[in-house]
Amino acid sequence: MRAVVQDEYGEAHDVLRVAEIEPPAIGDDEVLLRVHAAGVERGAWHLMAGLPYPVRAVTGLRAPKTPVRGREVAGRVEAVGARVETLKPGDEVFGICEGAFAEFAPAKAAKVVLRPDNVTPVQAAATTISALTALQGLRDSAKLESGQHVLVIGASGGVGSFAVQIAKAWGAHVTGMCTTGKVDLVRDLGADDVLDHTKQDITDGGRHYDAILDIGGHRTLRHLRRALTPRGCAVIVGSETGGRLLGGFQRALWTPFMSLVTSQRFTGLISSENTADLQELATLLSAGTITPTIDQTFPLDRTADAIQHLQDGRARGKVVVVI
Ligand SMILES: NC(=O)c1ccc[n+]([C@@H]2O[C@H](COP(=O)([O-])OP(=O)(O)OC[C@H]3O[C@@H](n4cnc5c(N)ncnc54)[C@H](OP(=O)(O)O)[C@@H]3O)[C@@H](O)[C@H]2O)c1
């Protein structure tokens, strides 16, 4: 099969190349997918670059143990493992796999669900890890309720573009923060107010928020605190600092300590890849409650360009590789 492979860690254009390799074998609880579309998310860059370094404890110390990246997927089930009872060959699914930048990829049966008929493979592939993170950040971490005020920092990106739509659908008052050129996008997503981070601070606008979903910009916890209500909650989803040791994760490490000394709540998020929430995304997509913002699609042999486009901060919403 054709796949985008890497033998060493590094930047997309330095280490990725298209190659003919053997299709992957599947385990008893896995399915083999013929990949239609693969979402590009920041995790793909981290796994490709092997950064921050702790990533390598899982992916391989000196070089990647497996050659193909890409985890967000939409595809057709070609074969099922011996213990898989929920899916059959021919099913059109979407979810999370290993090695989506290829013609075929293996996925745990528990990490893919049926793709609704009214949702395209590109839309579905764009709506897996990013939307799962937005859903869990607002629902499980922030415990957002109707009528509450939420600030989404990084509202124009993969996670943020879903967070704005989900929070609006739940009846929250949404303020989105992004850069100047993406203000129109965040408004179109449904944000009630938009802050331009090149000109404004999170405390501008004279509002305190019941919840902050922090997806970009790496503001300190003390800084976030100033924009929260006395019992508000800040959810640290991520940020790209370029740090090779912790890569922006240090704020999440501090959240338990901050929560100890204030009436506000601080929490880090690590999204959970589970069937029930993927099913929930299928329902939200099918009903039109969320619609992925597709910035651009790239063919498989331009996967390096797709990853670099996201890494350069140019994407408005999601980037998808079409196979
Ligand atoms: N915890 C988890 O389980 C989990 C899951 C998924 C992703 N993540 C992490 O979450 C982060 C975002 O992921 P993503 O896929 O949404 O990335 P993305 O699509 O590249 O979006 C990044 C967002 O950050 C915003 N941003 C950049 N600089 C900013 C600043 N100074 N102030 C405010 N916003 C700023 C960008 O807005 P502009 O372009 O408008 O400036 C953009 O909206 C990454 O670090 C990723 O690793 C964590």
The ligand as a Tripos MOL2 file, in Angstrom:
@<TRIPOS>MOLECULE
LIG
   48    52     1     0     0
SMALL
NO_CHARGES

@<TRIPOS>ATOM
      1 N1         -5.1780   17.7040   26.2140 N.am      1 LIG1
      2 C1         -5.5480   17.0080   25.1630 C.2       1 LIG1
      3 O1         -6.0460   15.8820   25.2630 O.2       1 LIG1
      4 C2         -5.3780   17.6340   23.8080 C.ar      1 LIG1
      5 C3         -6.0820   17.1620   22.7010 C.ar      1 LIG1
      6 C4         -5.9450   17.8210   21.4870 C.ar      1 LIG1
      7 C5         -5.0660   18.8990   21.3670 C.ar      1 LIG1
      8 N2         -4.3530   19.2990   22.4670 N.ar      1 LIG1
      9 C6         -3.4300   20.4510   22.3960 C.3       1 LIG1
     10 O2         -4.2000   21.6270   22.2670 O.3       1 LIG1
     11 C7         -3.4640   22.5920   21.5330 C.3       1 LIG1
     12 C8         -4.3130   23.1130   20.3870 C.3       1 LIG1
     13 O3         -4.6440   22.0610   19.5080 O.3       1 LIG1
     14 P1         -5.4130   22.3920   18.1550 P.3       1 LIG1
     15 O4         -5.4980   21.1030   17.4120 O.co2     1 LIG1
     16 O5         -6.6570   23.1270   18.4130 O.co2     1 LIG1
     17 O6         -4.3250   23.3290   17.4290 O.3       1 LIG1
     18 P2         -4.5500   24.4350   16.3090 P.3       1 LIG1
     19 O7         -5.6150   23.9920   15.3620 O.co2     1 LIG1
     20 O8         -3.2310   24.7490   15.7600 O.co2     1 LIG1
     21 O9         -5.1130   25.6840   17.1300 O.3       1 LIG1
     22 C9         -4.2820   26.4340   17.9800 C.3       1 LIG1
     23 C10        -5.0430   27.6390   18.4370 C.3       1 LIG1
     24 O10        -4.2210   28.4030   19.3330 O.3       1 LIG1
     25 C11        -4.4600   29.7680   19.0580 C.3       1 LIG1
     26 N3         -3.3830   30.6360   19.5140 N.ar      1 LIG1
     27 C12        -2.1080   30.6840   19.1100 C.ar      1 LIG1
     28 N4         -1.4490   31.6550   19.7880 N.ar      1 LIG1
     29 C13        -2.3310   32.2310   20.6050 C.ar      1 LIG1
     30 C14        -2.2650   33.2780   21.5650 C.ar      1 LIG1
     31 N5         -1.1240   33.9340   21.8050 N.pl3     1 LIG1
     32 N6         -3.3690   33.6000   22.2700 N.ar      1 LIG1
     33 C15        -4.5220   32.9420   22.0580 C.ar      1 LIG1
     34 N7         -4.6580   31.9320   21.1630 N.ar      1 LIG1
     35 C16        -3.5770   31.5790   20.4540 C.ar      1 LIG1
     36 C17        -4.6160   29.8100   17.5550 C.3       1 LIG1
     37 O11        -5.3290   30.9830   17.2270 O.3       1 LIG1
     38 P3         -4.8820   31.9780   16.0590 P.3       1 LIG1
     39 O12        -4.3510   31.1540   14.9390 O.co2     1 LIG1
     40 O13        -6.1870   32.6390   15.7350 O.co2     1 LIG1
     41 O14        -3.8510   32.8600   16.6620 O.co2     1 LIG1
     42 C18        -5.4320   28.5620   17.2930 C.3       1 LIG1
     43 O15        -6.8030   28.8340   17.3820 O.3       1 LIG1
     44 C19        -2.1880   21.8940   21.0790 C.3       1 LIG1
     45 O16        -1.1440   22.2340   21.9610 O.3       1 LIG1
     46 C20        -2.5180   20.4260   21.2020 C.3       1 LIG1
     47 O17        -1.3680   19.6270   21.4060 O.3       1 LIG1
     48 C21        -4.4990   18.7090   23.6830 C.ar      1 LIG1
@<TRIPOS>BOND
     1     1     2 1
     2     2     3 2
     3     2     4 1
     4     4     5 ar
     5     4    48 ar
     6     5     6 ar
     7     6     7 ar
     8     7     8 ar
     9     8     9 1
    10     8    48 ar
    11     9    10 1
    12     9    46 1
    13    10    11 1
    14    11    12 1
    15    11    44 1
    16    12    13 1
    17    13    14 1
    18    14    15 2
    19    14    16 1
    20    14    17 1
    21    17    18 1
    22    18    19 2
    23    18    20 1
    24    18    21 1
    25    21    22 1
    26    22    23 1
    27    23    24 1
    28    23    42 1
    29    24    25 1
    30    25    26 1
    31    25    36 1
    32    26    27 ar
    33    26    35 ar
    34    27    28 ar
    35    28    29 ar
    36    29    30 ar
    37    29    35 ar
    38    30    31 1
    39    30    32 ar
    40    32    33 ar
    41    33    34 ar
    42    34    35 ar
    43    36    37 1
    44    36    42 1
    45    37    38 1
    46    38    39 2
    47    38    40 1
    48    38    41 1
    49    42    43 1
    50    44    45 1
    51    44    46 1
    52    46    47 1
@<TRIPOS>SUBSTRUCTURE
     1 LIG1         1 GROUP 0 **** ****
